[in-house]
Amino acid sequence: MTLTANTVLSPADFLTHWQGHRALTRRVIEAFPEEQLFTFTPAPPMRPFGEMAVELYFVGEMTLTGLSTGQWPEPDWASGPRDKATLLGAWDTLTQRLEAELPGVQAEVFSRVHHLPWGAMPGWVAAIYAVDNEIHHRGQGYVYLRALGIEPPTFYER
Amino acid sequence: MTLTANTVLSPADFLTHWQGHRALTRRVIEAFPEEQLFTFTPAPPMRPFGEMAVELYFVGEMTLTGLSTGQWPEPDWASGPRDKATLLGAWDTLTQRLEAELPGVQAEVFSRVHHLPWGAMPGWVAAIYAVDNEIHHRGQGYVYLRALGIEPPTFYER
């Protein structure tokens, strides 16, 4: 008997999906000039891209912690990196943690209900939201880069 | 014996995920003034949001066709809607088709390799890409709206 899993995205695929997006976001962070990353906005009251990237870093870390432990403590948003090198360093540390720790998360965790700072939801919704929120803000970063006259990284490369 | 599917996202979850994003994108299209939708760009050479939304419509239609039939004919990109009402009408028709037709796609289709105009890839990569591309361009639309002085729809509402 062959069982075909009733799945679009397996946990292993999800790790590939997330890390691919995180690699692209890293290239977008890198593409910003240091002096613009935490200051430039083309459309106030929108935040500078650096602030968005810090949010993405914290949401990623919280999501890994939440899926691994079931605990979702709200990050101390104001405690994040304030320069490009520190941000990229934190980003890379989380990349390594995801690679090491996410494969240990059991599939049932994704169907279980989790309690996030912004509400209760199934694990898959929380997990996919972290990636979606990253794509959303990174897309905004593309416009910021274009407004600065900089060509963004290719979207379809991961 | 209880079998836990090794899944983050089931086909039914994927339909919910996609339709939720499409509902939000529809609100973003609606938020643009008619006279700006196909003309305004805050950062040339970026396209007006209306052109991006037409791309999203075509990619969505192609993805439904591809997952349903295994055939992925490239859309005739230039044949798309050129005004807001026609675009929203096409959008809504596709929403109804997704609701009716996507549940008929067997789970194994998502693991099978498909041949898209831009390369060969597993069905789940093609499917998730359609949604990711929509989130990416819609995020850009948020900056366009802010540059026009318009508050975009809430991102986390689907």
Interface residues (C-beta under 8 A of the other chain):
Chain A: L3 T4 A5 N6 T7 V8 L9 S10 P11 D13 F14 H17 H21 P42 A43 P44 P45 M46 A107 E108 F110 S111 W118 W124 A127 I128 Y129 D132 N133 I135 H136 H137 R138 G139 Q140 Y142 V143 Y144 R146 A147 F155 Y156
Chain B: L3 T4 A5 N6 T7 V8 L9 S10 P11 D13 F14 H17 H21 P42 A43 P44 P45 M46 A107 E108 F110 S111 W118 W124 A127 I128 Y129 D132 N133 I135 H136 H137 R138 G139 Q140 Y142 V143 Y144 R146 A147 F155 Y156
